[in-house]
Amino acid sequence: MKRLVLSLTGLGLTVICAHAQTIIGGSVNNGNLDRTHATEVAPGFFLPKPTGWTYSGSRANTGTFQDGLSSESWAGPAPTPATTDGNLNGPSPEGCGGPDCGVFFKPFTGNATDGAATARLFQDNPATPGLTYTLSGWAGAEANFLGNGAFGLEFLNAANNVIGSQTLDLNANGLFTANGQPFNYKQFNLGGLAPAGAVTVRASVSMLNAMSNPAGGGQAFVVDDFSLVAVPEPSTVALMIVGALGLFALARRRR
């Protein structure tokens, strides 16, 4: 009987693990943000941004702009994981200045003339309806950051229309809570269930409605080291295990 219980437990765990997927993370899709490329943010002026991620930025009065963020070696210190996938170590338009890069959002690009600044990084991956997707990542902010940080999950259908979304307001969930770490860095998680018809999951991190702080001082909003994991919702897992147990029992009867 003990052997049977152990066999059933192992079978259930195998079923669950077989349906868990790590979508972004490590160096495959640049979840650690280390790999960078040069982007022209002003005529003749280039800065690095993370490869594999799409940038969008706009200011309320003057529209789209490119200089809402950049990849920097100082933007992902401990306690974020130490990773060394950076393609160039030296200062250059392509590299962040070191092998372990983070992303620095620039709230001071928002001002009274141009309007509040919004900058966003996102990455699209295939989605499976019925799976729960969890976006994990590290974020921190200096005390004089004027703006909102946010993680986002959007589910798109075959026509590229958003059919479901979840947002995590980082400010309201402890972004500024002091913890003794550089930038008060901490890890955040956001989950969302892919609805029927979803073919794409879009993971994002954003700086929203940011303005230069007239008080000056440290204003950085920084992020690093993302992963996106998909698992079946609990009811689906239960059905899968019940089905597996049924097959197991049928096989025993045939023996």
N, C-alpha and C positions, 0 to 999 in steps of 0.2 A: 504493500500500500504506500509506504514511504517513497519507493522508487517511482510509483505512478504519479504521486503529487509533485515530485521533483521534475519529472518529465513534462507534466502539464505546465508547471511554472516556467520552465525553460522554453517551451513552445510559445507561451503567451508573450514572453519577453522578446523572443525572436520575431514574432509578428509585429510588435510595436516598433522595435528598432529598425525593421526593414522598411517601415513607412515614415521614419524620421529623416529629414533632409536638411543639411546645412547648405544654404543657398549662397550667401556671401560671407567671406571671412578668409583669414590667412592671406595668401598672395594671389589666389586664383582670380578673384574679381576685385582685388585691392581693398578688401575690408579694413586692413590696417592703415590705409591711406598713404603708404610709403612711396609707391611708384607715382611719379609726377611727370608732367609735360609743361612746356612753355606756352603761355597764353598772352596775346597782346592785349593789355588792359587799357592802354592809351597809345596813340600813334608813336611807334618806335620804342615803346616801353613794355617789357615782358616780365611776367611773374609766373611761378609754378602753381599748378593746380593738380588735384589728384586724378590720375588716369583711371578710366573705367566708370567715372561718375560724370553726370551732366550738371552744368552750372546754369542757373538763371538768376538774374538780378535786375532790380528796378528801383527807381526813386519816385516818390509820389508826384513831384512836379516836372521832372525832366525825363522820365521814362527809363529805358533799359540802360544798364551800365555793366562793365566787366570787372570792376575792382572791388567787389564786395567781400572777397576772401582771397587767401593765398595759403600755400603749403609752407610750413615753417618747421625747422628742426626743434625749436624751443617750445612748440605748441602741444607736444604730447609727452610730458615728463611722467615719471612715476607719480601716482600709482597706476597709470595706464600700462598695459603690457609692453615690455621692451621688445620691439621688432626691428629688423635690420634689412628690409627689402628695398630700401631707397636706391634708385638707379644711379644717382650721382651724389657724391659726398660733398663736393666743393660748392661754393656759391656760384650760381649760374642761373640763367632763365629757366633751365629745365629741372634743376635739382633744388631741394629745400635747404641745402647746406649740411645735411647729415643723412645717415641711413634710416633713422627713425623719425618719420615726419608726422605731424598733426596738421589740423586745419585751423587757421586764425580768421574768424569773421571780424569785419571792420565796422563797428557801429558809427565811428566818426565820419564815415562817408555820407551819413545822413545829416542834413543841415537845413537851416531856414530857407535858403535859396533853392536847393535841389529837392527838398522834401525828405521825409523819412525813408530810410533805406531798408529794402528786403533782399536777402540773398539766400539761395537754396542750392543744395546738392542733392541729386537723386540718382537712383539706379533701378532699372527695370529687370525683372526676372520672370520666368514662366510661373504661373499660379495654377493650382489644382483646387476646384471647388470642394468645400468640406474640410480643408486643412486649416489649422490655426497657425498663423505666422507670427513669430515673435522677433521683433527687432531689438537688439541690444547694442548699446554704445556708451562711450564715455563722453561727458561734457563738463565744462567748468566755466566760470565767469569771474572776472574781477569786480570789485565792489561798485565801481562807477559805470558799469555797463548799463546803458539806457536802451532797452529793447526787450524782446521776448525770444527765448530759444524754444524750439519745438522739434520733436520727432514726429514723423508721419508714416502711415501705411495707406496706400490707395490701391483699390482693386479695379482693374479695367477689363472691359469686355472686348470681343473681337473687333468692334468698331472703334476701339481706343477711347471709349467713354468711361468715366468713373462711375462705378455702380456700388461702391462701398468705400468707407474710409474711417480711419481712426487717427486721432491726434493726441500727443502728450505735451502739455504745457510744462516745460522744464522749470520755468520760474515758480509756478505754483506747486511744484513737486520737489523743491529743495535745492534748486540750482545755486542759490546764494547762501545756503546753510554752511556755516563754517565747519570744517572738519580737519583743519591743520595741514591739508595737502595743497600743493601748488594749484592755483586757480580754484581751490575747493573742488577739485576734480572728483567725480563720482560716477558710478555706472547707473544707467537708466534702461528700463525695458518697456516695450509697447507691444501689445498683442492684438491681432485681428483675425476674424474668421473669413475666409474667402467665400463669397456668396456664389450661388448658382450663376453660371455664365462667365465667371472670372477666368481670364486667360493670362493676365499679367498682374504681378504684385510690384508696386513701386514703393521703395523704401527711401525716405528723405530725412534730411536735417536742415533746419531753416533758422535764420535770424530774421525776425519780423519787426517792422516799424521802429527801426533803430535810429537814434540821433546822437550826435556828438554831445558829450556831457560838458556843459559850460564850467563845471567845477574842475575839469581836467582829471588827472590821476589815471589809474589803471582802468581801462574800459574793455579789455579783450573778452571775447566769447570764443571758446576753443573746444574742439571735438577730436576724437580719435577712436580707432579700433572698434569697428562695427561687425556684427554678425546677424544673419537672418536665418532662423530655423523654422521648419514646418513640421508639424505633427498632426495626426488626426484628432478631432475633438473627442472628448471622453466617451460619448455615446457610440461613436464610430469604432473606437478601440474596443469597447465592450462587445459590440457585434462581431468584430473580427476575432476576438478570443473565443466567443461562443461558437462561431463557425469552425474555428480551428479545433476546439474540443469535440465538436460533433464529428469532424473527420477522424480525429484520433479514436473516438469511441467506435466508429464504424470499422476502422482498421482492426481494432482489437476483436470485435465480434467475428470478423472474417477469419481471424487467426484461430 
